[in-house]
């Protein structure tokens, strides 16, 4: 006996994007464990004489540098005994209880060790983590962050794309470079681009920390999040760092008016080879306790570069959500990951963002790619320039604010050119470069760097080194903008420099909206259940729902208007239709709006051509066609049944103006038709001709092969149902309940009639 063949569905599945993803088996010894590992310690803490002498089963004599820092600067001696004594399940329930204030839970978190924090959140389902996150996040108003980079480090494209990111509503933008020496040019380009359109967008240039600090001191950047923190001592040592050196660096940023976050995330230790066999959640809990101990205002966490590895493990997406929850529970601003593309599957990508979109976040993404995937120098983000409109649609679908706003094509055209001209003016004024107009036009139109004619990478390096070596600062750029007539852009950039002096945006979860600081201090998250917390204003909701391709009745009717409104009607009404006597007769029952208010099917076929195809098909099959206007219904089944009861053969075709058609027989129940063309958008004129032929063959007593309209699985509902619903509303609006059907003559040429 031969072996069974392989099911071809597996061949089809093998071609899906998901097959590019790889999944890891659980192996705690190798570091592949999300929530639990046999090497994870049990939660414990002990205080003697005002000193923490035990953390998670480890005595003080065995503390590593993380334990020592957490004991000295994270654990609150006034809370530790109370918090550690509480049952983890009880605390988990408090996190999802709308009657327990966020402030009480934050107080308890200050007395919990990493193992205790991990233990609590491990009891929460993905749904419960989402709910708890919406309650515990710091700032009431959600925000978002964008990556603005390109493969050429081209400053013109950076400026244009930064302006687009600002127009989309990103509160922060972040750049990096393919060539390290191009950092200063990238920083100037993004700073200028971000000043076009609106002021107050925070900006980071991600480079080696000392260089990044120098760029910040020159005034080009306003925040930093490259201060990496790890969950094992060996990982810290491998990077020549300690918690104390990281704390010093964040203080250096803050002392110069630069908002700072730390970066951590599940699987970083695993990628570095220093996982110590412990679960990624426990190691990240250690990182977050360290960050709170350092006094930093916020964190960029949720996997970050290690997110694809975490997501390869069972429960990995839930773990990333859980570590974000710990971050906000500890009172940290959270740029909640969602930057690294964790999968080739668009279904998995959409699933990952949805809980955060529903819950909100201080910054929903720690870098959505506002540029094309191939231009993303951080590597592709979860969402990229190709996907921005999908994200905008998700906001509209869920009535959830993800921080972005739909953009008008005409506005963006002008905005990109303004950003390019502003940067070109700065370069010329400061003697850095001359920019040909052809380059400007090339970049303005380009979707990505593959389309541009502009600076070479080497030319960018020379510009960047000149900016650095001459000691140019943001003040020089402000002067250049103002002198060259870009007054608004100069004011917007100067706004950021003024903010640097005040330091107000160093507050936890601070962003700038309309030139004003919004933070956890003046905009605290007050979610306590239905009717509380953040809700979009009517103006904000109107902006969010204004995506492209919104259909209206007016737009639909516009497409239905006749090319020549003065032309003669091609369907001529006659008298009341009676019962036919010819046994070969096939009545074609037309809907109320067919050929008068509505002129084409959803496939774009002119209705006159559809009628010709049907009548010619009936004639080819040996039948006699008769046209009847049915006025008491617009339902396809009843159109067909009514026509069949008028037909001499008892067979008929019913058709709506949008193209849905049916073959019916007089003695059948309304919805027990002979053949149905339900997918009008993919029905061709040949299909209608074949339908007419089959109706005639049925009338002659034959049993023809049914006509099949093949579909390739298109989401026809998503493509056409809005239009269909509006068209059908027009049809039903013309229904006259008691009106009898009318015979209709088909006008051809200059008045010749065809029945």
N, C-alpha and C positions, 0 to 999 in steps of 0.2 A: 504494500500500500504506500502510495506517495505521501510525503509529508505535506501538511496543510500549507497553502501559500501565505506569504506575508500579507497582512492586512494593509491595503494601500493608504489607509489613513495615516499610518506611521510615516510613509514617504512624504505625505503632505505636511505632517507636523515637523518633519525634518527640515523643511524649507522655511519654517516660521522664524522670526527674529529671536524667539525664546531659546532656540537651540544654540545660540551663541553664548548664552549664559551657562555658567557652571555652578554646581551646588556642592557644598562641602558636607561630608558626613560628620556627625558629632564625635569629637575626639578630644576630651578635656586635657589629656596629657600633652597633646600637641597644640593646645591653646584654642581649639575649636569648640567653644561652649559659650552660649549666649547668656542665660540667666543663672545657671548653676554649674558648679564644678566641685568635685570631691576635694579640691585644694582650696576652695573658698573658706575663709574662717567664719566661725559662728559669731554673731554680734556680741560684743561685751565691752565694758569700760569700767575702770576702777580709779577712784580718786583718793589720794592720801595726802593730808596736810596741804590742801590747796594745789595739788599737782596731779596731773593725769599719769598714772603709772602702769596702765594697761589699756591697750586698744585691740579689740577683736581677737582676744586670746593671746596677744603678744605682750610680754612684760617689757617695761621700759628699757631694761638692759639690752633687749634685742631689737629696739626700734631702729628702723632705717631712716633715711632723711625725710621720707614722706610722713612716716608716723610722728617723728619729732616735730615737724612743722605743723601737722594737723593738731597734735596735742597742745602745742604752744599757742596757736593762733586761730584755730577753727572751733574747737569744742568749748562751749560756754559752761563754766563750772556751776552757774546758777540753774542750769536747765538739765545737765547731763543725767543726773540720777532719775529725774522724772521721765525724761524722754526714753532712756534706755530700758526703763522698767515696763513701758507700755507694750502691749501685745501688738505685733506687726500688723495683723489682720485688722485690729481695731483702728490703727492709724490709717491703714489703707482705706477703710470705710470713711474715716474723717475727711480724706482727700476728695471723696466724691459726694460728701454730704453738704448740701447748699447752706445748711444752718451753722456750719463750722467756719468761722472767718479765716480768711487767708492769713491774716496776721498771727493768729494763734498757731497755725501750722508752721509758719516760718520760724516762730520762736522755738518750737519743738525741734525743727531741723537743725538748729544751732547746737543742740545737745546730742546729736546722733552721729555715730561713727559711720564710715563708708559701708561696712557690712550691714548695719541697721537700715540705712537708707535703701540699699539694694534689696534687702529682705522685704521692706514695705512695698516698694513698687512692683516687685515680682508677683505680688498677689493680685494685681490689677490686670484685667483683660485689655485688649487694644481699645475697645470702646470706652472703658473706664479711664484709661490713661488719657484719651482724647478729652474726656469730660474734665478730668482733674487738671489737665494742662490749661484748658480755657479758664478755669478758676484761679490757677496759681500764677499765670504769666504776669509779668510786672507792669507793663504799660497797658492802658486800656485800649489805645488805638493801634491797630496792626500796622506794620510797615514791611518793606522789602528791600533787598540789596541786589545789585547787578554786577556782573563781570563785564568790563569793557576792555577788550584786548584785540589784537589782530596778528596774523602770522608774519607780517612784515615790520611790526613795531612802527607802522606808519602814523605819524602824528596827525596828519590831516584826517585820516579815517577815524582815529581815536577821538578827535574833537567832534566830528559829525556824529559818531555813535554815542558819545557821552551826552550830547544834546538830545538825542532820541531817548536815551535812558531816562533823562530828566523829564522829558515830556510824557513818558509812560508812567511816571509817578514814583520811581525808585527814590528812596530816602538816602541811600548810600550807593556809591559806585566804587568798584575796586579794579585796579589794573595791575598787570605784571607784564613781563617782557620775555621775548625769546632770546634776546642778547642782553646780558646783565648791564653792559655799559650804556644801554639806551634808556635807563631808568629815569634820568632827569628830563629828557625830551618827552617821554610818556607822561610824566607827572604834569609838565606844563600843558601838554595837549589836552589831557583830561580835565585839568583845572579850568582851562579856558572853555572847553566844550560844556562843562557842567554849569558854567555861569550864563549860558545862553538859554533863555526861556524863563528860568526862575532861579532865585538864589536860595541858599540854605541846604544844598545837597552835600552831605559829608563824603569825603573822598579819601581813598587809601591807595598808595603805591606799594605793592607787595614785593619786597626785595630783602636782601640780607639786612639784619636788624639794625646794625650801626649805620648803614647807608640810608635805610628807611628813616631813621631818626634825623639824619642830616637833611633829608628832603623835607621832612616835617618842620624842622626848625627854619627852613627857608620859606615856609608859609604855603607850600603847594598842597599839602595834605592836612587832613583834620582828624583822622582816626587811624588806628593800627590794630591788627588782630593776628599778628604773626608770632606772638609770644606763646610758643608751644609748651604744653604741660603733659607729662606722662605719668602712668600709673605704677611704674616700677622704678626702683632706684637705678637699676642697670641701664634703663632707657635714658634716664637723665644723664648719667655719667657718660654714656655713649655720645651724647650731644654736648659734652663739656659744660653742662649746666647743673644747677641745683634749684630748689624752690626759692632760695634766698636771692640768687642771681636773677631769676625771673621776676621776683617781686621788685627788685631794684630797677629793672628795665621798665616795668609798667609804671613805676613811680617817675622815672625819667620822662616818659611820654607825657604823663599827666601834668608834671611840673611845667611843661612847655605848652600846655593847653591842647594837647592831642588826646582825644578820647581813645581809650585802650580796652581791648578785650583779650582774653587768652583763647587759645585754640586747643581743643582736645577732642577725643572721639574714640569710640569703640574700634578695636583691632589695630590701633597704631602700634601698640607694644608687640602684637603678634607679627605685624609686618617687619618690625625691627628685630625680632627674634628674642625678646625679653618678656615673655608673657607669664612666666613662673607658673604655668599650668592653671591659672585662675580664669574665671569667666570674664568676658569682656565687660559685662555690666559692673561687676565689682571693681575692676581696674578703673573704669570710668568714674565710678563713685568716688574713688580716691582722688582722681584728678579734680573733680568738682569741689571736693572739700578743700583741696589745696588752693584752688582759685578763690574761694570765699575767704580763706585764711590770708591770702595775699592782699586782700582789700580791693581787688580789681572790680570794676563796675559790671562787667559782663563776660560772657563766654560765647565762642563759636564752637558748638559741639553738636553731636548727632552723627558720628561716623566720619564726616569730612572725607579725607582721602581714603580712609579705611572702610567707608560705607559699603562699597561693592563686596568686600570680603565679609563684612558682618551680614549683609543681606544674603550671602550664599549659604548661611547657616539657617537651620530651622528656627523660626521665630525671630529672625534677624531684624525685620522691619519693626516688630514690636519692641525689640531691645533698643533700637534707636529712639523710638518714641519715649521709652522709659527713662533713658539717660537725659533727654531734653526735659522731662518732667522733674527729675532731680535738680537740674540746673535752675529752673524757675522756682522750685520749692525752696532752694537755698537763697533766694532773693537776688539771683543774677539776671541781668539782661541776657536774653537767649537769641542769638542768630542761629536758628534751629536747623543747621545742616541743610539738607535738600539742595546742595550745590553739586555734588558729584553724581554723574549719571550712573545709577546702580544696575541698570539692566538695558538690554537692547529691546525688550518688550515694552511697547507703549502702554499696554495694560498694566504692567507692574509699575511703570513710572507714574501713571495716573493714580494708582492705588496708594503709592507712597506719599504723594502730596496731599491727598484728600483729607486725612485726619487733621493735618496742620491748617489747611484752608478752613475747615469747619471750626477748629478751636481758636484760630488766630495765633499770632506770635509777634514778639517784639520785632523781629525781622524774619519773615517766613522762610526765606532762603538766605544762606550765607554766600550768595553769589549765583543768581540766575543768569544764564548766558544771554545777554541782550544782543549778542552777535551770533554769527553762524557757528556751528559746531567746530568747523575746521579752523576758525579764527580764535577759538577759546584757548588761550595759552595756559590756562589752569587744567586743561583737558575738558571734554564736554561736560556741561552741567546737567542736572536732572532735566531742566527745561532750557532750551537755547533759542536763538533768534527765530529758528524755524517753527518753534512751538509756542511763541508768545500769544498768538491769537487763540490757541487752544486753552491756554491758561486764563485768558480773558473770558472765554466762554464758560469755563468752570466757575469763575466768580459769579457770573450771571446765573448759571444753573443752580448753584447752591445758595444764592443770595448771600454770599460771603465776601468779605473785603480782604483780598490778597495784596492790597497796596498798589495795584496798577489801575490805569485808566485807559480805555480805548483812545486811539489817536486818529486824527483826520489826515488823509493822504496829502491834501494841499498844504496843511500846516507843516507837516514834516518836511516837505520839499523845500520850503522857505527856511525852516529851522536848520536843516543840515547845511545849506549854503551859507547861512549866517555864521554858523560855527566855524566853517572852513575859512571864510573871509576874515573872521576875527583872529584866528590863529595865524593866517598868512600875514595879516597886518602887524601882529606882535613880532613875528619872525623878521619881517622887514624893518620895523622900527628899531629892534634891538640888534640888527646886523647879523642875524643868525642864518637867514636863507631867503631866497627869492622864490616865490611859488607861481609857476605859469598858470594861466587861466585854464588851459586844457587839463591840468592836473586837478584843479578844483572841480571842474565839471565831471571828470571821471569818477572822483571819489563821491561826489554828491549823489550820483546815480547808482553807485555800486552797492550790491547786497553784501559783498565780502571782498577780501583782499585779492582774490583771484581775478576780480573784474577791474582792478585799479591800475592806472598809470600814474606813478607818484614817486616819492623818494625811494632810493635803494636803502637797504639796511645799513650799509657803510656810511651813507650820507646822514642818516639819522644818528649814528654814533658820533659823528663829528659835531652835529648840533648839540647833542646831549652833553658831550665833554666840554663844549664851549659854555653852556649854561652853568655847569658845575665849576669849571675853572675860573670863570669871571665872577663867581659869587652872586649870580642873579637871583633875585627873590621874587615873591609874589607881588611885592610893592612895585617892583620894576614892571611887571606885567600889567598891573592896574594902571600905572602911568601910561604905558604904551597903548592900552585899549582906549583910555580916555583921549589921548592925543589924536588917535586915528578915527575918532568919531563913534566908538563903541561904548557910549556912556552907560547904558543899562548893564552891559556885561561887566564893565569896570565896577559899578556899584554892587553888583551881585558878588563878585569876587572879594571886594572890600568888606562886604557883610561877613564873610567867613573869617576874615582877619580880625574884625571887631569881636566876633564870637570867641576867637582864640584868646583875646585879652580878658574877656569876662569869665570864660571857663564854665559857663552855665551848662553847656552840652556835655560836661564830664559827669553829670548826674546819671544815675542808673537808668538805662533804657532811653537815653535822650536822643531825639531826632529834632530836625528843624522843619516846621511847616509855616509857610507865609512869614518867614523871618522870625518866628517865635519858637522857643524851646518847648517841646512836649516830652515829658519824662515820667518816671514812676512817682515823682514827687508831686507834680501838678496835674497829672493825668493817671492816677493809680487805677489799676484794674479793680473794679468794684463788683465783679460778677458774683451774684448770690442766687442764681436760678432765673427762671423765666421773668422777663421784664426788667432785668438788670444787666449790667455790663455794657459792652460796646454794641451799639446798633448803628447801622448806616443812616445818616440823615437822608431826607428825601432828595436833596441835591446830589449827594454822593451816590445814592442808588440810581438816580437818573443817569449819571455819568458812567457808572459801572455797566449798566445794561445797554449802553449805546454802542454795541459791537457792530461790525460790518454785516451786510447782508440781512438786515432786519427788514422783513417784508411788511408792507402795509396794503390795505385794500386799494389805495390809490395807485401804488406801484403795479399791482396785479392788473388792475383795469387798464393802466397805461399800455401794458404789453399786449392787451387784448384789442386795442383799438384798430380799426381797419386802416390799411395804408391809404385808401382814398375814401373818406367818409361820405363823399357825394355819390359814390357808385350805387347802382341799382341793387336791391336785394337779390340774392341768388336762390333763395327759398321762397316760393310764392304760396301763401296759404289759400286753401280752397274751402269746401264745405265740410260739414261734420262727417267724420269717417264712419262708414258702416262695415258690416261683416262681409268679407270677400267670399267669392264663390269658386274661384279658380283653384283647383287642388294643387297647382304648382306655385301658388302665390306665397311669397315670403315678405311679410311686412317688416319694415325697418322703423322702429319707434324712436323718434328723436326727442330729447329732453327739452324742457321749456326754454332754456337759454341757448340751445344749439343753433349756431349760425346767425344769431342776432346780437345778443349781448356778448357772447363768447365766440371766439373765432378760430381757436386752435387747441389741439390736445396738449397735454403736459409734455409730450414728446416733441412738440413744435410742429406737428403736421397741421396744415390748413384744413379746416373742417370740410371744405369743398372737395379736397382730395380724398379725405376719408370716405365721404359719401360716394364718390366715384369708385373707390376701391371696393366698397361693400356691394354696390349695385352691379358693377361689372362681375364680381365674384358670383353673385346670385345667378346672373345670366349665364356665366360659364358653366355653372352646375346644372343648368337646365331649368332654373326657376324663373319666376316673374317677380321683379322687385316692386314694392309699393312703399312710398314714404308717408309717414304719419307723424304729426306733431302731437305728442301727449302732454297735456297741460296740468293734470291733477296730481302728478307725482314727479319727483326727480330721482327716485330710487331706482337703481339699475335693474333689480329683480322685477319690480312692478312695471317698469318700462317694458321689459321683455315679455312679461306675462300678459299685460294689457294688449300689446301688439300681437301676441300669439292668438289671443281670443278674437282679434279682428281679422286674422289671416285666413284665407281660404284653405290653406293646408294645415292650419293649426300650429305652424312653426313660424318663428319670428326672431328678429334681433332687436335688442334694446341697447341704446348707447347714450351715454352722457356726453356733454360738450368736452369734458376733460379727457375723454377717450376710453373710459371704462365701458366694456361692452359684454353682452351675454346673448347666447342662443337659448331660446325658451320654447316650451310646448304648452299648449292651451290647457291640458288636463293635469298639469303638475302643480305641486305646492310652490308658493312664491320663490322660495330659496333653493328649490331642487331643479336647477337649470341643467341644460345639456352641455354647454361649454361656457367658460368664463374667461375673459381677458381682464384680469384685475390689475396687472402691472402696466398701466397705460404709458408711463414714461419710457418704457423699453419696447413698446408695441410698434411694429413697423407697418407701412402701408401694405406690404405683402401679406402680413398676418391678417389685416382686415379683409383683404381680398380672399384669402383662404377661408376666413370665417364665413363670408358671404357664400362661397362655394359649398362649404359643408352644410350651411343652413338649407340650401337648395337640395342637396343630396338627401338630407333627412326628410324633406318634404316629398321626395320621390320614393320614400320607403327604404332607402339604403342606410348603411351604418359606416360612415366614413371614419377614417382615423382622426381623432381629435387634434386640433392645432395646439401646439405647445409653444409658449413664448419663453425662451430660455433666459434665465437670470444667472448672473455670476456672483450673486450674493451681495449686490450693492445694498446699502442702507437707504432704500428708496423712500422710506418714511421720513428719514432725516432730510433727504434732499427735496422732497416734494410735498410733504403733508401740510406744511404751512400754506403753500399756494393752493393745494387741493381743498383745504378747509374753506379758504376764502372764495374759491371758485364755486364750491358747492353751496356756500351761503348765497351767492348770486343766483344759482339755480333755484334753490328753495324759495328765494324771495319772489320769483316769478310764478310759483305754483298757484293755481286757482283751484281749490279743492273740488268744486262741482263742475268744472269746465269739461266739456266733451272733447275727445281727440278730433284733430282736423287733418284732412288729406292735404298733402303738400306737393307742389310741383317744383321740379328742379330746373331753374333757368340756365340756359347755356348760350354763350355768344350774345348776340344782339336781340334777345327776346325769344329765341327758340326754346320751347319747353320740352322737358323730358320727364315722364311720369316716374 
